[in-house]
């Protein structure tokens, strides 16, 4: 008996859906759609000059990326600042990443040290903001930021732990952009420098403490009503700069 192949998406429609998906994802990341804003399929279809079916397919993919919510009987919307998911992801990262960083500091070899230095240098040298890319930080800086944090952890030598990092990082990308925008005076460059120096000094306690503070301040900016991140003290995080004397 001959089996009938399942219907597939026509190449033309698939290409259109991919284009609309990429456009919508970039627009949300740039801040073109504010937190909590509705994503109306009819408006998006008219804007992009495509069918509702193509837009809905793209929206489903954006929901899968964690960049939008599908609301019962209300269509689609960008997640809000107050969404509990951001705090849950932050809690997971604060629980897992300092442990992995400790392992990395203990196990990392000279090649790992060189990669950490190179990743930090790339991060420092990459512009965080470019006018043409909207109000949030650039894609190039986002990738350099991800590479630096992942390289710090790669010395652990545990692929399962690194895969967990990758999933949590992707899930929190939008929250990171919002957090940076809501707290423009935060000295992230100093925090990253402290992370690099503590890790390469093989000071696992300080490196883990700096990372916990770093992650906590990112999450705190999304819960403070003033739109500014609380200080380390008000976020219940003990400052570590004086303890480790790494700020030069």
C-alpha positions in Angstrom: 0.0 0.0 0.0 1.4 3.3 -1.0 1.6 5.9 1.8 0.7 9.5 1.0 3.4 12.0 2.1 2.1 14.6 4.5 1.4 18.0 3.0 4.3 20.4 3.3 4.5 24.2 3.4 4.9 25.6 -0.1 8.4 27.1 -0.5 7.1 30.6 -1.2 5.0 30.6 1.9 7.8 29.2 4.0 10.2 31.9 2.8 7.6 34.6 3.6 7.0 33.2 7.0 10.7 33.1 7.7 11.1 36.8 6.6 8.1 37.9 8.8 9.4 35.9 11.7 12.9 37.5 11.4 11.4 41.0 11.1 9.1 40.5 14.1 11.8 39.0 16.3 14.2 41.8 15.5 11.5 44.5 16.0 10.7 43.1 19.5 14.4 42.9 20.4 14.9 46.5 19.2 12.1 47.8 21.3 9.7 48.6 18.5 7.0 46.8 20.4 6.9 47.8 24.0 6.5 45.3 26.9 2.9 44.2 27.1 2.0 45.6 23.7 -0.5 43.6 21.6 0.8 42.0 18.4 -2.3 42.1 16.1 -2.0 39.7 13.2 -4.2 41.9 11.0 -2.0 44.9 11.5 1.2 42.9 11.0 -0.1 41.3 7.8 -1.0 44.7 6.4 2.4 46.2 7.4 4.3 43.3 5.8 2.0 42.8 2.8 1.4 39.1 3.6 -1.5 36.9 4.5 -2.8 36.3 8.0 -1.7 32.7 7.7 1.9 33.7 7.2 1.8 36.1 10.1 0.2 33.6 12.5 2.9 31.0 11.6 5.6 33.6 12.4 3.9 34.6 15.6 3.8 31.0 16.8 7.6 30.8 16.3 8.1 34.0 18.2 6.0 32.6 21.0 8.2 29.5 21.0 11.3 31.8 21.4 9.7 33.3 24.5 9.4 36.7 22.9 5.6 36.8 22.8 2.7 35.3 24.6 -0.4 33.7 23.1 -3.3 34.9 25.2 -6.6 33.0 25.4 -9.3 34.8 23.3 -7.0 37.9 23.1 -4.4 37.1 20.4 -0.7 37.7 20.9 1.3 40.2 23.0 4.8 41.0 24.0 5.5 39.8 27.6 5.3 42.4 30.3 8.1 43.6 32.7 6.2 42.0 35.6 6.0 38.5 34.0 7.0 36.0 36.6 9.0 34.0 34.1 11.8 36.6 34.2 12.3 36.1 38.0 12.0 32.4 37.7 14.7 32.3 35.0 16.9 34.7 37.0 16.5 32.4 40.1 17.5 29.4 38.0 20.6 31.2 36.7 21.6 32.4 40.1 21.3 28.8 41.3 23.2 27.1 38.5 25.7 29.4 37.0 27.8 30.3 40.1 28.2 26.5 40.7 29.3 26.0 37.1 31.7 29.0 37.3 33.3 27.5 40.4 33.9 24.3 38.5 35.3 26.3 35.6 37.7 28.2 37.8 38.9 24.9 39.4 39.2 22.9 36.1 40.0 25.5 33.4 43.4 25.2 31.8 45.7 27.8 30.2 43.8 27.6 26.9 40.6 28.5 28.8 42.3 31.5 30.4 43.3 32.7 27.0 39.8 32.3 25.7 38.4 34.2 28.6 40.8 37.1 28.0 39.9 37.2 24.3 36.2 37.0 24.9 36.4 39.9 27.4 38.5 41.9 25.0 35.9 41.4 22.3 33.1 42.5 24.6 35.0 45.6 25.7 35.7 46.6 22.1 32.2 46.0 20.7 29.8 49.0 20.8 26.8 48.3 22.9 24.5 50.8 21.2 24.2 51.9 17.6 21.5 54.5 16.7 20.3 52.5 13.6 19.6 49.4 15.7 17.0 51.0 18.0 17.1 51.8 21.7 18.3 48.5 23.0 21.9 47.2 22.7 23.2 45.9 19.4 23.1 42.3 18.1 26.9 42.3 17.9 27.3 43.3 21.5 24.6 40.8 22.5 26.7 38.0 20.9 29.9 39.2 22.5 28.2 39.3 25.8 26.9 35.8 25.5 30.3 34.5 24.3 32.0 36.1 27.3 29.6 34.6 29.9 29.7 31.2 28.2 33.5 31.2 27.9 33.8 31.8 31.6 31.8 28.6 32.2 33.4 26.4 29.5 36.3 25.5 31.8 33.9 23.2 33.7 34.1 20.6 30.9 30.5 19.5 31.4 28.4 19.7 28.2 25.2 19.1 30.1 25.7 22.1 32.3 26.7 24.2 29.3 23.6 23.1 27.5 21.5 24.3 30.5 23.3 27.6 30.4 22.5 28.0 26.6 18.8 27.4 27.2 18.5 29.8 30.1 20.5 32.4 28.3 18.2 32.3 25.2 15.1 32.4 27.4 16.3 35.6 29.2 17.7 37.6 26.2 14.7 39.9 26.0 14.7 40.6 29.8 18.4 41.5 29.6 17.7 44.1 27.0 14.9 45.6 29.0 16.9 45.6 32.1 19.8 47.5 30.5 17.4 50.1 29.1 15.7 50.6 32.5 19.0 51.1 34.3 21.3 53.0 31.9 23.7 54.2 34.7 24.6 50.7 35.7 28.4 50.0 35.2 28.1 46.6 33.4 31.7 47.0 32.0 33.0 47.1 35.6 31.0 44.0 36.6 32.4 42.1 33.6 35.9 43.2 34.3 35.5 42.0 37.9 34.2 38.6 36.7 37.2 38.2 34.3 39.8 39.1 36.9 38.3 37.0 39.7 38.1 34.0 37.4 41.6 34.3 36.1 42.9 34.9 39.6 41.4 31.5 40.4 39.3 33.0 43.2 36.2 30.9 42.9 34.5 32.5 45.9 34.8 36.0 44.6 33.9 35.0 41.0 30.7 33.3 42.2 29.7 36.2 44.4 30.3 38.8 41.6 28.2 36.6 39.2 25.3 36.3 41.7 25.3 40.1 42.2 25.5 40.6 38.4 22.5 38.4 37.7 20.5 39.8 40.6 20.8 43.4 39.5 19.7 42.4 36.0 16.5 40.9 37.3 15.9 43.6 39.9 15.6 46.3 37.2 12.4 44.6 35.9 10.7 44.7 39.3 11.6 48.2 40.5 8.6 50.6 39.9 10.9 53.6 39.3 12.4 51.9 36.2 15.8 52.0 37.8 17.6 49.0 39.3 17.8 49.0 43.1 21.2 49.2 44.7 23.0 46.0 45.6 22.0 46.6 49.2 18.3 47.1 48.5 18.4 44.0 46.3 19.7 42.0 49.3 23.1 41.5 47.6 26.2 42.3 49.5 28.6 44.4 47.4 31.8 42.5 46.6 34.0 45.2 45.1 35.5 46.2 48.4 36.1 42.6 49.4 37.9 41.5 46.4 39.6 44.8 45.5 39.4 44.0 41.8 38.2 47.4 40.5 41.1 49.1 38.9 
